[in-house]
Amino acid sequence: MTDAVRVGKVLTGLMQAGHTTALEQLPGVVAGHADTVGLHDVALFAVDLQERVMRQLTGRGPDAGEGGEELAVDGTLPGHAYQNVTIVTESAPAAAGGRRRWWAPVTDGVERLGMLRADTAAEDEETRDAVRDLASLVALLLLSKRSFSDSYARLVRSRPMNVAAEMQWNLTPPPAFAGHGATVSAALEPAYEVGGDAYDYALTGTNLYLGVFDAMGHDTTAGITANVAVSACRNARRQGASLADASRMVEKTLNEQFGTSRYITGILADIDLVTGRLTWVNRGHHLPVVIRSGNGPRQLACPPAGPMGASLGLPVTVCEEQLEPGDRLLLYTDGMTEARGADGKQFGMSRFVDFVLHHHGDGRLPLHETLRRLMHAVLDHHDGKLDDDATVLLAEWAGGRQEDLVP
């Protein structure tokens, strides 16, 4: 491996070249720069929306993945590295002449975008650092291209998407975030036919806003309702409105657009990341759950003000709760717990919470990997086809393990 100075210069050159590089050109540009510092046969893999497979970005074909490999997230070495956000090595194919093959997670912050593969002659700490740094830069380059690339959207989809889902995926923030001592992870299903569910989160200084929404119906109009509701909430929040006033703004906006024919339930919450103080309002939604180590889960209570848009005239109550370091706040929609299996039994609240406790309670898995497995468990329980949207938003305050969420 070449020295760190040369690697740094190559990465800087790649960053500069990336400004005017289209997504389809990215694999060749990255591989060309990496090869000059001993990182050979570099390949990029993007994970699909449901995080089941990773598809190679080749730059060819309508999805920019023509002729590329497909790797399973479950049951493969690169999939294991993806799940645990760690860098792993194996022997490269015989044709590579005794090189080592590296697999490194490609992450934007803690959002997992896919994997990077590289073959090298050496297997030392300097080489590991070079692979990790290249994967980090590739994440930024992918992020800068995906928002306006239909090829990327095709690459990460396994089947056609309905219009409502198209709106929802453009509405939601990334499915994972970490900062200021908090970690947030979210999941939304059915990925290709979602109707009126949505989640939202945002950081302002040291305050973390969280919200889940469940619109009436399961069609394009439900998706429009959710989009209007989340946009109205963001607009109010960005003008300094309180949680209660933001929920009133959502109701006012929905009434202006739909009268009282469309409504949406939701939880709007805010965590002070310095003190751990949680404030929240309940707009006719399922109650949040706090999971505390040693004490088990506890459902919070707050008088409901009724769904936003229904104009029931009920008072909006702001409730408060003091979180302790390590507490996890669980917000969800009814599709998570009410999904029924072939035997007619619901997935249920107990199984829902127990799953989170079992997979994340001991820190064995990152928060976002826990939710990936949870969503697959819910889908498997329902034979892969949900009758209703299922959304979950999980936030951990002062978890203290954020350094483990990046490779």
Secondary structure, DSSP 4 states (H G I P E B T S, - for coil): ---HHHHHHHHHHHHHHHTT--GGGHHHHHHHHHHTTT-EEEEEEEE-TTSSEEEEE-S-STTS-TT--EEESSSSHHHHHHHHT--EEEEPPGGG-S-EEEEEEEEETTEEEEEEEEEES--SHHHHHHHHHHHHHHHHHHHHHHTT-HHHHHHT-SS---HHHHHHHHHSPPSEEEETTEEEEEEEESTTT--SEEEEEEEETTEEEEEEEEESSSSHHHHHHHHHHHHHHHHHHHTT--HHHHHHHHHHHHHHHHTTS--EEEEEEEEETTT-EEEEEEES-PPPEEEETTTEEEE--------BTS---PPPPPEEEE--TT-EEEEE-HHHHH-B-TTS-B--HHHHHHHHHHHHTTSSS-HHHHHHHHHHHHHHHTTT--SS-EEEEEEEES-S-GGGG--
